[in-house]
């Protein structure tokens, strides 16, 4: 009998197959995702608005 090497070579590759069941309508799913993404990105949006307002004030101050 030949020697078997321990490690990655002896591990069989298994293909995983995921199936998701979403009982919601496409519209409900889209609305839920939009709410989640808006909540997650709210701090970034607020920061971008503040930065744009600051830059606008600086530009207005230079031209006045």
Backbone bond lengths (Angstrom), bond angles and torsions (degrees), N, CA, C in turn:
res aa  C-N    CA-C-N  psi(-1)  N-CA   C-N-CA  omega(-1)  CA-C   N-CA-C  phi
1 X - - - 1.445 - - 1.512 110.44 -
2 X 1.328 114.96 142.81 1.453 119.93 179.05 1.516 110.78 -83.10
3 X 1.302 114.57 158.71 1.469 119.22 178.63 1.516 109.43 -79.35
4 X 1.322 114.67 141.36 1.463 120.35 176.45 1.517 108.87 -102.28
5 X 1.301 115.97 135.30 1.461 120.92 178.74 1.527 109.16 -86.05
6 X 1.304 114.76 136.70 1.461 119.60 175.59 1.520 108.27 -83.58
7 X 1.297 116.25 150.92 1.460 119.84 176.10 1.509 112.02 123.15
8 X 1.295 114.44 -154.01 1.457 121.08 -173.73 1.522 111.92 -63.24
9 X 1.299 118.05 -34.76 1.450 121.11 -176.15 1.524 112.36 -60.57
10 X 1.330 118.14 -27.94 1.459 120.47 -176.15 1.524 112.53 -91.44
11 X 1.315 117.26 -6.90 1.461 120.21 -178.66 1.524 108.65 -87.64
12 X 1.317 116.11 126.90 1.454 120.71 178.67 1.522 109.28 -77.23
13 X 1.314 116.16 143.48 1.464 120.54 177.55 1.519 108.07 -83.86
14 X 1.327 115.04 130.32 1.452 121.05 -179.78 1.516 108.08 -115.55
15 X 1.311 116.88 128.49 1.451 121.13 177.95 1.525 107.96 -88.11
16 X 1.332 115.93 123.91 1.454 120.62 179.53 1.515 109.56 -92.74
17 X 1.302 115.92 140.65 1.459 121.65 179.65 1.519 107.84 -127.10
18 X 1.334 117.00 113.94 1.455 121.70 -179.02 1.517 109.94 -103.13
19 X 1.318 115.94 136.82 1.458 121.95 175.25 1.525 107.21 -126.91
20 X 1.339 115.71 125.89 1.456 121.11 179.84 1.517 109.24 -109.30
21 X 1.317 115.41 134.22 1.453 120.73 176.29 1.521 107.86 -107.19
22 X 1.315 117.11 116.25 1.445 122.34 179.24 1.527 108.12 -113.06
23 X 1.339 117.57 104.94 1.462 120.31 -177.20 1.531 112.94 -76.97
24 X 1.325 118.44 -5.47 1.459 121.78 -178.29 1.529 110.69 -83.97
25 X 1.332 114.47 158.65 1.461 119.01 176.31 1.525 108.69 -72.32
26 X 1.308 116.17 165.33 1.460 121.26 178.97 1.530 109.46 -61.50
27 X 1.318 117.20 -40.37 1.459 121.41 -179.26 1.528 111.49 -64.61
28 X 1.338 116.83 -43.59 1.470 120.46 178.85 1.526 111.42 -64.39
29 X 1.315 115.81 -40.23 1.462 120.29 179.06 1.523 110.44 -64.77
30 X 1.328 117.09 -45.15 1.465 121.27 179.40 1.523 110.54 -62.04
31 X 1.325 117.80 -42.74 1.464 121.60 179.62 1.533 110.84 -62.72
32 X 1.315 116.85 -43.06 1.463 120.67 179.46 1.531 110.90 -64.19
33 X 1.320 116.97 -42.66 1.466 120.38 178.69 1.522 111.44 -65.02
34 X 1.317 117.45 -40.05 1.467 120.60 178.54 1.519 110.37 -62.52
35 X 1.325 117.17 -43.49 1.467 120.49 178.95 1.532 111.01 -61.90
36 X 1.315 116.85 -44.03 1.468 121.22 -179.69 1.525 110.46 -63.50
37 X 1.330 116.86 -48.30 1.459 120.58 -178.50 1.522 112.07 -65.86
38 X 1.336 117.36 -37.05 1.463 120.45 178.06 1.524 110.01 -64.90
39 X 1.313 117.01 -40.89 1.463 120.76 179.49 1.533 110.82 -66.15
40 X 1.307 116.45 -41.81 1.460 120.86 -179.32 1.524 110.97 -66.02
41 X 1.331 117.16 -40.15 1.460 121.40 -174.91 1.520 113.97 -90.83
42 X 1.327 118.76 -0.24 1.464 121.65 -178.24 1.528 112.49 -54.53
43 X 1.333 120.51 -46.40 1.472 119.18 178.98 1.536 112.98 -60.36
44 X 1.314 117.78 -38.14 1.460 121.04 179.08 1.530 110.43 -66.09
45 X 1.322 116.09 -41.24 1.462 120.40 179.77 1.524 110.23 -65.37
46 X 1.323 117.01 -44.36 1.468 120.76 178.69 1.526 110.62 -60.27
47 X 1.312 117.23 -43.04 1.464 121.20 179.41 1.524 110.83 -63.80
48 X 1.328 117.14 -41.83 1.467 120.85 179.27 1.529 110.85 -64.50
49 X 1.332 116.92 -39.02 1.467 120.72 178.47 1.525 110.28 -65.99
50 X 1.326 116.89 -44.73 1.472 120.50 178.18 1.527 110.77 -60.58
51 X 1.329 116.56 -44.15 1.463 120.87 -179.13 1.528 110.20 -63.37
52 X 1.318 117.58 -43.45 1.462 121.12 179.40 1.526 110.72 -65.03
53 X 1.334 117.13 -38.81 1.461 120.48 178.85 1.522 110.50 -66.55
54 X 1.338 117.19 -41.36 1.463 121.07 178.50 1.528 110.66 -63.15
55 X 1.321 116.75 -43.77 1.464 120.44 179.34 1.525 110.73 -65.14
56 X 1.327 116.23 -37.23 1.462 120.33 179.02 1.521 110.61 -66.13
57 X 1.323 117.14 -40.49 1.463 121.77 178.01 1.524 110.61 -64.68
58 X 1.338 116.87 -40.77 1.463 120.84 179.54 1.526 110.38 -64.37
59 X 1.336 116.11 -42.15 1.458 120.67 179.81 1.532 110.38 -66.48
60 X 1.306 117.30 -40.90 1.465 121.59 179.66 1.533 109.87 -66.97
61 X 1.325 117.69 -37.31 1.451 121.71 179.35 1.522 112.58 -66.72
62 X 1.318 117.11 -33.56 1.467 120.81 179.51 1.518 112.13 -72.58
63 X 1.338 116.09 -36.61 1.465 119.53 -176.01 1.524 112.07 -82.66
64 X 1.331 117.09 -15.99 1.474 118.86 -178.62 1.498 111.81 -85.19
